[in-house]
């Protein structure tokens, strides 16, 4: 609020007679009355502005502010709150892609797989069946223990974009977990260098408790790329 200044006029009074002096007193009285009136008016304006400020409502939430609140809650691992915020964002804007994406991810993270699958299916519609949407839907199916649907979703992603790295890698890793190492190698090799392919296959074997197979893959990865520190670190743990 801009505050108005009052300018007090300086009145020069030459005391040459009582009549002049008396006029000066009258001028002072008039000026004093003017100052009081201005001060009173300013006080009233300040009160009115204060009342207006105190009674003003908070700005309405938007999908973006709800999404930001969801991001904050998610970063603090307050997943129920994050889900609530993303849902509110989607009530305000059903086509809000970021909220749909994060809602699907949090559903998977909290093992609410049916809701995750439904969310990723909605994301697919919003993105005109994007390969990213199919990849994330496949991950949700896989986490839910539905490998056949997961494989179909990965294949749909690759039909849309044969070079989609995430879909190739995730599909390859799923095949490796099913002991289809030939199929896994085919998909991983399409987007990863040979050393990385062997490192990833070694990681799957290690997760399955197949220690000797894991060590063999890690050694091959280091043979192909001696600078692959992750493979060296994993191999040192398994020795």
Secondary structure, DSSP 8 states (H G I E B T S, - for coil): ---------------SSHHHHHHHHHHHHHHHHHHHHHHHHHHHHHHHHHHHHHH-------HHHHHHHHHHHHHTT-HHHHHHHHHHHHHH-TT-HHHHHHHHHHHHHTT-HHHHHHHHHHHHHHTTS-HHHHHHHHHHHHHTT-HHHHHHHHHHHHHH-TT-HHHHHHHHHHHHHTT-HHHHHHHHHHHS-HHHHHHHHHHHHHHTT-HHHHHHHHHHHHHH-TT-HHHHHHHHHH-
